[in-house]
Amino acid sequence: MLHVGNVRTALFSLLAALPDGRFLLRIEDTDQARVAPRFVEAALRDLDWLGFGAFIDRSAILYQSARTAIYDDYIGRLQAADRAYPCFCSQAALALDRAQAQAQGRPPRYSGRCAMLDPTEAKERLTQGESAVWRFRVPLHEELRFEDTVRGPQVVASDLLGDFVVRRANGEPMFFFTNALDDALSGVTWVLRGEDHLSNTARQILILKALDLPVPRYGHLPLILSDTGVPLSKRDGAQSLDGLRAEGFLPEAIVNYLARLGAVVASDALLTLPDLATAFDPTRIGHAPARYDRQQLLHWQRLAMAHVPLATLLPWVPSQVPIADRVRFAETVRTNSLFPQEFALWAEILYGENETLTAEAEQAVARADARLFDQALVLLAEGRGPADLAQGLKALGFSGKMVFHALRAALTGRLAGPELKDILGLMPHHVLVRRLARFGTSHAQNL
């Protein structure tokens, strides 16, 4: 399942592509042991939910599992040009080579044992069915230079790479080979990805140059750390997109937060994707790891709650709210709610049987003149509308502060929340009467 690290990488790519470029989606599904259709479906659903779907050409989605013949063709071209050769070394022999290199303080790269095999001998061993991987023949004593969009100039000595595997013994191509090939064949000019792929870049440049294919620009994004300081992983359910959506986070909040996670956006406002792209500057992506901050995400959720269309929030309204009140209820509670469970809480407060008070609300009721509640009941009995209740009580001589604090505390059980006039306009008459009667003089005398 996608987590915020995956989504941020996709988002930065989309923002870099807009408005004139193309944002391409590729499903890397060659590792059949890890492939399940439900994950592909979930990823597409998540991207659509975030608003990316409008910028994805569905007919151009590339599935690597359908491109085996293409990969075989290009590996064949490397073989024909003697840029790839079979390696028959066992895992045990390779492990011994790595251990010896590390003991001698050398990087654990391939020793090149099979690089100089006689071609006739190698062909005969393959014909006899001996297992072999195919390695790319790395040129010696070269400096590979490229400009990283995020990290600036990069230099890699080819001698440090060693001849690397491009196809496994079972015939499967390595992922960095298929990705580089698909980038070139799809016309990709700019690759933004996590810094964990930086070590693959020199290898991919070598492959593309050997095949006379165009090399894109590369930019490597810093990792996102959890609030405990460890890199986010797909197993971290708290930051999975599915988990955030189930909790009630709005896509606008997630997108605006992630656009600023490790990057500088020239606006503090809640922006649409096209407007974010205008304000987004890839040269202002930071080098240091970014820390996932839930409080910042909540800040953007508050802004999103204030700006999203009311229709987005109507599904959050519980069935407990009468149909005729649904729109007015959503309008009333949206400014004091961040998630669906808070809509449910306010539905219970305004329409339900829950009559518990917070400690602060109890103190407010205790400080109030009990006659205020008696007079409120009289005004209701005389046909005074709920919206006029506070004004009627002030006209009788009660202070505005006492009226608003006492009514809010008695009716909702808390001192904070939506506008009192809006609450009074929503609460059914029988609920108003029942809750006010609890605090009148007769109740005080019984105490």
N, C-alpha and C positions, 0 to 999 in steps of 0.2 A: 504494500500500500504506500502511496506517496506520503512523504513527510515534508515538513516545511523546508528542509534543505533541497529536496528535489524541486519543489515548487518555486523556490527563489531562483534556482538556476534557470528554470523554464521562463520565469517572469523576466529576468534580466535579458535573456535572449529575445523575448518578445519585444521588450521596450527598446532594445538596440535595433531591432528590425523595423519598427514602425517609424514613420508612416509609409515609406516607399519600398521597404524590403519585403521579403517573404519569410514567414516563420514556419519551419518544417518540423513535422512530427515523425519520428522513426521509432518503431517497436523492435527492440533488440531481443529477439526470441530464439536465438540459435541454441542456447543451452537448454535442451529439452528436459533435463532433470529439474529445472527450476521454473519451467513455464506452466502457467495455468491461465486459461481464458478469462477467468473471473478477475485476475489482476489487470489484464488489458482493458476489460470492460470498466473496471473501477477507475483506472487512470483516465480513460476518455470521459467518464462521467465527472470526475473531479475537475478536469480541465474545462469542461463545458460549464460546470457550476461556477468556476472562478471567472468566467467571461472570456476565456481564451478561445472557445469554440468558434467565435465570429472571425477569428484570424487564422483558423486551420482549414486548409483545403482537404476535405475528407478523401477526395479521389487521389490525393498525392501522398497519403500516409504510406510509409514504406515499412513492410514487414520483412525483416532479414531472413526469416525461415523460408521465404519464397525465392531467395536469391542465391541458393547454393551453387547453381550452374555458373553464375557470374563470378562468384568467389573462386571456383575451381579454374575458370578460364584465366583469371589474372594471376593466380598462383602458378598456373602452367606457363604464363609469360615470364615470370621470375625464374622458373626452372629452366626454360629454354635459353634464357640470357645468362645462365650460370649465376644468377643473383640469389638463388635458393638451392640448398643441397640437403640430401637426406642425412639424418643423424641417428645412428644405431645405439648410442650410449644408453646403458641401463640407468634406472633411477639411483641404484646403489653407487654406480661409478660417478654420477653427477653429484651426489651427496658428498662423496669423498673429495671430489675436486673443490667443492664449496668449503668444506671444512679445512682443507689445506690452505686455500687462499686466505681465509679468515685468520688462520694461525700465523700466516706470514704477513698479515696486515694489508693484504690486497683485496680489492673489491671482488665479491663472489660472482664473477662472470664466467661464461662458458669458455673452456680452455681452447676450443677449436680442434679437438681431437679428430673429428670426422671431416673437417673442412678440406683436408688434402687427400681424401680417399681417391683412389683411381676411379674415374667415372664408370669404367667397365665393371669393376668390382662392385661398386655401389649398385649399379643396375642389376647385376646378377643376384645380389642379396635381396633386392626388392622383389625380383622375379620369383625367388624361392619363398617369398612370403614373410621375410623377416620384418619385424615391426620397426618403424622409423617415424620420427617427427621430421618436419622440414624446417630448416633454419635459414634465415635471411643472412646473406654474406655482407657483413658490415665493412665498409672501406676503412683501412687503417690510417692513423695519423692525420685525421681531419678534425676541424673544428666546425661544429654545427651551430649556426647562429640564427636566432629568430627573435622577433620583437613580440613580447607578450603584452597584450592590451592593458592588462592590470599590473603586471610586475616589471615591465620594461625589458631591456635587452637581456637575452639569455644566451649562454655559451655552453655547449656540451662537447666534451672530447669523445670522438667516436671510439677510441681505444677503451673507454670505460664501459661501453655498452656490451661488448661481446656479441657474437652471432646469436640472435634471438629466434625463438620458435614462431613461425607464422601459421603452421598447421600441425595439429596434434596427430598422434599415431592412428587415432580412430577416424581421421579424415576431416574433423571439424576445424575450421579456420579460427585463429585467435581473434578475440573481440577487437583488439586495437587495429588489427588488419582490416576486418570487415568495416569498422567504423570509419577509418581513414578512406577506404575505397568508396564507401557510400557517400561520404562528404563530397569527395571529388566528383563522382558521377551524378550527384544530385544538384551540383552547382552551388554548394555551400561555400560562401566566401568568408564567413566569420563563425568561429566556434567559441562559445562561452561555456565553461564547464568547471567542475570543482577542482581544487588544487591537487586532489589525490590522483588526477590524471596527468599532472605536469610531467611525471617521469616517462609517460608514453609518447610525449610530443616529438622528441628527437627521432624515435623509432618510426613514427608515422611520417615524418618529413622524409626520412630516408626511403621508405616504401614508395611514397608518391613520386619522388624524383626518379626512382628506379623504373617506375611504370610510365614516366613522362606525363604525369597527371598534375593538375594545378594544386598548389598548397594553399589552404585558407589561412587567414589570420587566426591566432589562438589567444584566448584570455582565460586565466585560471583564477577562479573565485576563492577567497579564503573560506575555511570551514565555518560552520555555525556550531557553537558550543551550547550545551544545555545550561540550565541555571546552576548546575553542580560543576561546570567547567570541563565536561567531557564531550567529545564530538557527538552530535545527534546521530542516531541510527534508525533504521527502519523498524527496529524492535522497540523503539521508544514511543509507546502508544500515546503518551501525553501530548506529543507534538505531531502526531499523524494528522493528515488533513481530514481523514474520516472521523477521528475523534473530535477535532475542533468543530466540524460541521454538526456532529451529533450534540455537542454541547450548546450549540446555538450561535456560534460566531458567524457573522455575515461575510460573504466573499469580498465585499468592498473593504472591510476592515483588514482582512488577511492580506489582500493585495497591497493596500497602502502601507501596512506595517512592513511587509517583506521587501517592498521597493526601497525602504530606508534602512534595511538591516545590513549594515556593512557598506552602505553607499550614501552619498549626499544627494538629496533631491531639493531643487531650488523652490520649494513651496512647503508650507506646513499645513496646507488645506487637504481635505479629502478630495481626491482626484479620480477621474475616470481613467481607464487604461490609455486612451489616446493622449489625454492631458499629462498623465504620468510620463509617457514617452517623450513628450515635449520638454518636460522638466528634468528628465533623466540624463545624466552625463556619465558614460562608461569610464571616462578618465578619472572620475571621482569615486571609484570603487576602492575601498580600503585594502591594505595588505594584511592587516592583523585579523585574527579570527573574530567573528562577531558573536556576541553573547545574546542568546534568546532571552527576551525579557517579557514575561507575561503581562506585567503592568503596562508596558508600552502597547502591547496588543489590545489590552482593555481600553486604553485611551482611544485607539482607532475604532474600537467597537462603539464607544460612546458617540463619536462623531458620525459613524455610519448609521446608528440608530436615529440620529437627528435628521439625517438627509435621505435615507432610502425611501422609496415610495411606500405609502401606507399599505398598498396591496401586498408588499413583501412580508409585512408583519401580521396580516390577518390570519394566516394559518396558525399563528401562535395563540390566538384567542381561544380559550377553552370553551367547550360546549355548555358549561355552566352559565356563561354570559348569554342573555336573551338575544335572539337574532337581531332584533331591532336596535340593540345597543352595541353591536360588535364593532362598528366603525368608530363610534364615539369612545368606546372603551379603549380601543387601540390608540387613538389619538391622545387620550388622557394619560395612559400609563407609559407610553413609549419614552418619555423624557426621564422617567425614574426607573427604567428597566434596561437590562442588557441582554437577558436571555429568556427563553420560553418559560422556564420555571418561575421567573418573576412575574410574568403575565398570569401564570396559574395562581401565584400567591395573591396578587391583587384581585383576581376573580373571587377567591375565597373571602378576602377582606370585604369586598363590596356586596357580595351576594350570598355568602355562606353562613354557617353557624359558628365559625371560629370567632370567639369574643375575648381572646387573651390580649393582654396589654403588656407592652414593654415596661421596664422599671421607670423609664423617663415619662411614659404616658400615664402611668399610675400616679406619679408625683404631680403631673399637670392637672389631672382630675381632682386630686386631693386638695390642691391649692385653689381650685375654682369654687365659686359660690354655687351650692347645690340648686339654688333657685334658678340659675341660668338654664339648667336642664329642664326644670318644670316649665319655664316660660317657652322654651323651645317646643315642648310638647303641645302647649296651648296654641302657639302659632301654627303648628302643623294641623291641629284639630280645627282651627279656624279657616283652613284652606290655603294658608300661606305656602307658596311653592318652596321646595328645598333650596333653590338657588337664591331666594330672598331671605333665608333663615338668618344668616349672619347679620345682614343689615337690620332686620327686625329686632334682633337682640341688642344691637348697638343703640338703636332708637329708644330702647327701654332703659338705657343708662349703663349697660355693661361695657367695660373697656374692650376696645378692639383686640388687644393682646389676649385678654382672658377668653374672649369669644372664640378666636381662631385656634388658640392652643387647646382649650377645653373641648371644643367640638371635634377637632381632628383626633385628639387623644381618645375621646369616648367612642367615636364612630369607627376609627380605623385601628386603634390600639397602638399607634405609633405617632411620633411628632414630625416625621418627614414623609414626603410623598407628593403626589400630584396636587395641583391647585384644589383648595377646599371647595370652591364653587363647582368645579368639575366632578369632584367626588359626590357632593350633595345632589348634583343633577343625575347621577347614575344610580345611586343607592335606592332600592325599592322602598316605598313608604313604610311597609311593615318592619323592614330591617332598621330604618331610622328610628321608629317608635320604640322598638324593643331595646335598642342599644342606649338610647337617651334615658329610658325609664330606669335603667340600672343605676343611674347616678343622681336622680332627683332627691328632693327633701325626704320623701317617704322612705327611700332606700337608706338615706343617711340616718334617719331616726331608727330604722330597724337595726342598724349597726350599733 
